[in-house]
């Protein structure tokens, strides 16, 4: 069979899961959307004709297929919204779509920050009006489809200084981190912002774009798009630009990502949007962040509890699950992180760098410095949301993994040949660095995705692979973790019923129910009384499936509370609605 047919067969095999999944959940609309995506990908692939492009287009096709498979495996697990932030985003989208007008001054605090992110207000409302897709379809299919372009653009960026195999494996590391497919799929504003960020990075690294007037205008428009898409990403982007310009003035080993004029315009855009349109809410959060970290350094520097659980686990200061497989899991995590750090120093001290490598050096140093600060400084990692930032950091530092693997591979070879000079004649024609990288990354991916725990019937962590075992687990935290990620149909029906029948009275609910289903499907604001501390005699009480069928709930200061804790309060109320899962009292 010709090589091109083998490649087409492999790509078709990878595409099959998400094509069938979209068709089963969204019928003709899903099939139509997938058809447009496939046609667009086919046109993009056919446009490349050289032999190098033949390899590149194959890798890009596989990357796009893998990305969509991973993303849609999370979003299509049910017909309802999945995740945390997405419910508040859906709430904002519904307000804009229903009124037909976006009001920047609506809300306070968290609601105001979400409302000023146009990526979850005006953008999905416009897509819904143009395509006639409902909001669920946009957030569960369209946004992941847009986000799947990010790894493809990253591959094109990495190809500016890596060979095709190394670039592909670097992108695979980016996709292997659970934040890519298990967390970012529930943050629509970050999906859009990351796409704009990698497009900006690609444009700044392309001399042909930066040397043309239209290219510079495009970069400025993308900068505005990033600012109005996501506040945190805008801050990180601006920090990278400032660091790149400043470092270039003091070191000839680096090259700036942008000019001082573009940096000034970007700073003005950020300041104007968040100071005037967002009424300073995001700027206040930034000031509070620095205040919290400063006080933590003074008061709690030696307190391990001031670091995120992820940092404590990595440093061995927290309790961990015993067992050989769990030790292997931690070792794979440590090995990948160690390779990234070691690879950065290999890259930084290499004498031969092309223009793109000199431009990437400062962004790599900045994000690694922030990761180090998250591990060393109290409250820095928790305020920065370390898991999400690590995912962003991989955009810049994933190639460092391949630099480390290449150096390790050459070191192992030299050691082997020095111990056995006679084996020098057996030197293989091709480097084994890709094989070494594949072994490390595959083990890393199998552990982080939860596949190992599903096969060995260990503690389940993935609702996609092990949802039923999470629900049947004797550990209430496993049950709560499942309902914290996925919304069941009974909760949706009860929230909508409550919305259509409620009078002007407060609603008490479990923290997960209030922040999820009541916020999105019931269109109730997140602010309100939370069980089991609700002592309002004239309030409704909303019990979700996890409260009634599994008898547990959660709140900010109590990871687990039991239904018996509120039985006395429920005895004085009347049951007004029950659907076999949810129960509503008044």
TAURMO-V488154 format. One record per residue. N is the residue number from 1. RES is the residue in three letters. NEAR is the number of other C-alpha atoms within 12 Angstrom. Layout:
<<N/RES/NEAR> <N/RES/NEAR>>
This chain:
<<1/UNK/8> <2/UNK/8> <3/UNK/12> <4/UNK/14> <5/UNK/12> <6/UNK/13> <7/UNK/21> <8/UNK/22> <9/UNK/18> <10/UNK/20> <11/UNK/28> <12/UNK/23> <13/UNK/19> <14/UNK/23> <15/UNK/31> <16/UNK/23> <17/UNK/24> <18/UNK/38> <19/UNK/34> <20/UNK/23> <21/UNK/29> <22/UNK/37> <23/UNK/22> <24/UNK/18> <25/UNK/25> <26/UNK/28> <27/UNK/17> <28/UNK/16> <29/UNK/23> <30/UNK/30> <31/UNK/22> <32/UNK/20> <33/UNK/27> <34/UNK/31> <35/UNK/19> <36/UNK/17> <37/UNK/28> <38/UNK/25> <39/UNK/14> <40/UNK/17> <41/UNK/28> <42/UNK/20> <43/UNK/15> <44/UNK/21> <45/UNK/25> <46/UNK/17> <47/UNK/14> <48/UNK/18> <49/UNK/15> <50/UNK/12> <51/UNK/11> <52/UNK/15> <53/UNK/21> <54/UNK/21> <55/UNK/25> <56/UNK/34> <57/UNK/34> <58/UNK/36> <59/UNK/37> <60/UNK/40> <61/UNK/40> <62/UNK/34> <63/UNK/38> <64/UNK/42> <65/UNK/37> <66/UNK/37> <67/UNK/39> <68/UNK/44> <69/UNK/34> <70/UNK/39> <71/UNK/44> <72/UNK/45> <73/UNK/35> <74/UNK/39> <75/UNK/43> <76/UNK/40> <77/UNK/32> <78/UNK/27> <79/UNK/26> <80/UNK/37> <81/UNK/42> <82/UNK/44> <83/UNK/38> <84/UNK/33> <85/UNK/34> <86/UNK/43> <87/UNK/44> <88/UNK/41> <89/UNK/49> <90/UNK/49> <91/UNK/36> <92/UNK/47> <93/UNK/45> <94/UNK/33> <95/UNK/32> <96/UNK/29> <97/UNK/25> <98/UNK/19> <99/UNK/14> <100/UNK/17> <101/UNK/18> <102/UNK/27> <103/UNK/23> <104/UNK/28> <105/UNK/21> <106/UNK/22> <107/UNK/22> <108/UNK/20> <109/UNK/21> <110/UNK/24> <111/UNK/31> <112/UNK/28> <113/UNK/38> <114/UNK/41> <115/UNK/41> <116/UNK/41> <117/UNK/43> <118/UNK/37> <119/UNK/40> <120/UNK/45> <121/UNK/43> <122/UNK/33> <123/UNK/34> <124/UNK/40> <125/UNK/35> <126/UNK/26> <127/UNK/24> <128/UNK/26> <129/UNK/19> <130/UNK/12> <131/UNK/18> <132/UNK/15> <133/UNK/25> <134/UNK/27> <135/UNK/39> <136/UNK/36> <137/UNK/33> <138/UNK/39> <139/UNK/46> <140/UNK/43> <141/UNK/46> <142/UNK/39> <143/UNK/38> <144/UNK/45> <145/UNK/41> <146/UNK/32> <147/UNK/41> <148/UNK/41> <149/UNK/37> <150/UNK/41> <151/UNK/47> <152/UNK/42> <153/UNK/35> <154/UNK/47> <155/UNK/45> <156/UNK/33> <157/UNK/39> <158/UNK/39> <159/UNK/32> <160/UNK/28> <161/UNK/29> <162/UNK/30> <163/UNK/24> <164/UNK/30> <165/UNK/30> <166/UNK/37> <167/UNK/38> <168/UNK/41> <169/UNK/40> <170/UNK/45> <171/UNK/45> <172/UNK/42> <173/UNK/45> <174/UNK/41> <175/UNK/44> <176/UNK/36> <177/UNK/39> <178/UNK/30> <179/UNK/33> <180/UNK/45> <181/UNK/39> <182/UNK/38> <183/UNK/34> <184/UNK/41> <185/UNK/43> <186/UNK/43> <187/UNK/38> <188/UNK/47> <189/UNK/46> <190/UNK/42> <191/UNK/43> <192/UNK/40> <193/UNK/39> <194/UNK/49> <195/UNK/37> <196/UNK/37> <197/UNK/44> <198/UNK/37> <199/UNK/35> <200/UNK/37> <201/UNK/39> <202/UNK/36> <203/UNK/33> <204/UNK/36> <205/UNK/34> <206/UNK/26> <207/UNK/20> <208/UNK/14> <209/UNK/22> <210/UNK/25> <211/UNK/18> <212/UNK/15> <213/UNK/13> <214/UNK/14> <215/UNK/22> <216/UNK/27> <217/UNK/20> <218/UNK/23> <219/UNK/35> <220/UNK/33> <221/UNK/23> <222/UNK/32> <223/UNK/43> <224/UNK/36> <225/UNK/32> <226/UNK/39> <227/UNK/42> <228/UNK/41> <229/UNK/39> <230/UNK/40> <231/UNK/43> <232/UNK/34> <233/UNK/36> <234/UNK/37> <235/UNK/31> <236/UNK/29> <237/UNK/38> <238/UNK/34> <239/UNK/27> <240/UNK/36> <241/UNK/39> <242/UNK/29> <243/UNK/33> <244/UNK/35> <245/UNK/29> <246/UNK/23> <247/UNK/26> <248/UNK/25> <249/UNK/16> <250/UNK/14> <251/UNK/17> <252/UNK/19> <253/UNK/26> <254/UNK/31> <255/UNK/30> <256/UNK/35> <257/UNK/40> <258/UNK/38> <259/UNK/25> <260/UNK/19> <261/UNK/16> <262/UNK/28> <263/UNK/28> <264/UNK/19> <265/UNK/25> <266/UNK/33> <267/UNK/28> <268/UNK/20> <269/UNK/28> <270/UNK/36> <271/UNK/26> <272/UNK/20> <273/UNK/32> <274/UNK/36> <275/UNK/22> <276/UNK/18> <277/UNK/27> <278/UNK/35> <279/UNK/24> <280/UNK/24> <281/UNK/29> <282/UNK/37> <283/UNK/26> <284/UNK/19> <285/UNK/25> <286/UNK/23> <287/UNK/15> <288/UNK/19> <289/UNK/23> <290/UNK/21> <291/UNK/18> <292/UNK/25> <293/UNK/28> <294/UNK/18> <295/UNK/18> <296/UNK/27> <297/UNK/22> <298/UNK/15> <299/UNK/15> <300/UNK/20> <301/UNK/22> <302/UNK/15> <303/UNK/18> <304/UNK/23> <305/UNK/23> <306/UNK/28> <307/UNK/35> <308/UNK/30> <309/UNK/24> <310/UNK/29> <311/UNK/33> <312/UNK/23> <313/UNK/24> <314/UNK/25> <315/UNK/20> <316/UNK/17> <317/UNK/16> <318/UNK/16> <319/UNK/13> <320/UNK/19> <321/UNK/16> <322/UNK/13> <323/UNK/14> <324/UNK/13> <325/UNK/24> <326/UNK/24> <327/UNK/18> <328/UNK/21> <329/UNK/32> <330/UNK/26> <331/UNK/24> <332/UNK/26> <333/UNK/31> <334/UNK/23> <335/UNK/25> <336/UNK/39> <337/UNK/32> <338/UNK/25> <339/UNK/34> <340/UNK/37> <341/UNK/31> <342/UNK/28> <343/UNK/31> <344/UNK/35> <345/UNK/23> <346/UNK/25> <347/UNK/36> <348/UNK/27> <349/UNK/17> <350/UNK/17> <351/UNK/14> <352/UNK/15> <353/UNK/22> <354/UNK/19> <355/UNK/21> <356/UNK/29> <357/UNK/34> <358/UNK/31> <359/UNK/38> <360/UNK/43> <361/UNK/40> <362/UNK/36> <363/UNK/40> <364/UNK/35> <365/UNK/31> <366/UNK/28> <367/UNK/35> <368/UNK/34> <369/UNK/24> <370/UNK/26> <371/UNK/34> <372/UNK/23> <373/UNK/25> <374/UNK/31> <375/UNK/32> <376/UNK/28> <377/UNK/34> <378/UNK/34> <379/UNK/36> <380/UNK/35> <381/UNK/33> <382/UNK/29> <383/UNK/29> <384/UNK/32> <385/UNK/26> <386/UNK/27> <387/UNK/26> <388/UNK/32> <389/UNK/33> <390/UNK/34> <391/UNK/33> <392/UNK/40> <393/UNK/38> <394/UNK/38> <395/UNK/42> <396/UNK/40> <397/UNK/44> <398/UNK/48> <399/UNK/47> <400/UNK/44> <401/UNK/44> <402/UNK/44> <403/UNK/36> <404/UNK/34> <405/UNK/39> <406/UNK/30> <407/UNK/29> <408/UNK/25> <409/UNK/22> <410/UNK/21> <411/UNK/16> <412/UNK/18> <413/UNK/23> <414/UNK/17> <415/UNK/15> <416/UNK/17> <417/UNK/17> <418/UNK/13> <419/UNK/12> <420/UNK/14> <421/UNK/14> <422/UNK/11> <423/UNK/15> <424/UNK/16> <425/UNK/10> <426/UNK/13> <427/UNK/17> <428/UNK/11> <429/UNK/8> <430/UNK/11> <431/UNK/20> <432/UNK/23> <433/UNK/27> <434/UNK/30> <435/UNK/19> <436/UNK/25> <437/UNK/36> <438/UNK/26> <439/UNK/20> <440/UNK/32> <441/UNK/36> <442/UNK/27> <443/UNK/28> <444/UNK/33> <445/UNK/29> <446/UNK/27> <447/UNK/33> <448/UNK/33> <449/UNK/33> <450/UNK/32> <451/UNK/26> <452/UNK/26> <453/UNK/25> <454/UNK/24> <455/UNK/18> <456/UNK/16> <457/UNK/19> <458/UNK/23> <459/UNK/32> <460/UNK/33> <461/UNK/32> <462/UNK/38> <463/UNK/36> <464/UNK/29> <465/UNK/25> <466/UNK/29> <467/UNK/27> <468/UNK/19> <469/UNK/26> <470/UNK/33> <471/UNK/29> <472/UNK/20> <473/UNK/22> <474/UNK/15> <475/UNK/19> <476/UNK/25> <477/UNK/28> <478/UNK/31> <479/UNK/37> <480/UNK/38> <481/UNK/32> <482/UNK/35> <483/UNK/40> <484/UNK/38> <485/UNK/37> <486/UNK/41> <487/UNK/41> <488/UNK/28> <489/UNK/24> <490/UNK/28> <491/UNK/43> <492/UNK/33> <493/UNK/29> <494/UNK/35> <495/UNK/42> <496/UNK/25> <497/UNK/26> <498/UNK/36> <499/UNK/27> <500/UNK/15> <501/UNK/17> <502/UNK/25> <503/UNK/14> <504/UNK/13> <505/UNK/19> <506/UNK/28> <507/UNK/38> <508/UNK/38> <509/UNK/45> <510/UNK/45> <511/UNK/40> <512/UNK/42> <513/UNK/48> <514/UNK/40> <515/UNK/39> <516/UNK/40> <517/UNK/50> <518/UNK/40> <519/UNK/40> <520/UNK/39> <521/UNK/40> <522/UNK/32> <523/UNK/32> <524/UNK/35> <525/UNK/30> <526/UNK/35> <527/UNK/22> <528/UNK/25> <529/UNK/28> <530/UNK/34> <531/UNK/40> <532/UNK/34> <533/UNK/23> <534/UNK/26> <535/UNK/21> <536/UNK/23> <537/UNK/21> <538/UNK/19> <539/UNK/28> <540/UNK/37> <541/UNK/46> <542/UNK/50> <543/UNK/49> <544/UNK/46> <545/UNK/40> <546/UNK/41> <547/UNK/37> <548/UNK/26> <549/UNK/22> <550/UNK/30> <551/UNK/26> <552/UNK/36> <553/UNK/41> <554/UNK/36> <555/UNK/25> <556/UNK/16> <557/UNK/13> <558/UNK/17> <559/UNK/22> <560/UNK/28> <561/UNK/27> <562/UNK/26> <563/UNK/26> <564/UNK/18> <565/UNK/20> <566/UNK/29> <567/UNK/19> <568/UNK/13> <569/UNK/25> <570/UNK/28> <571/UNK/15> <572/UNK/18> <573/UNK/21> <574/UNK/19> <575/UNK/18> <576/UNK/20> <577/UNK/27> <578/UNK/23> <579/UNK/22> <580/UNK/18> <581/UNK/25> <582/UNK/36> <583/UNK/32> <584/UNK/36> <585/UNK/30> <586/UNK/28>>
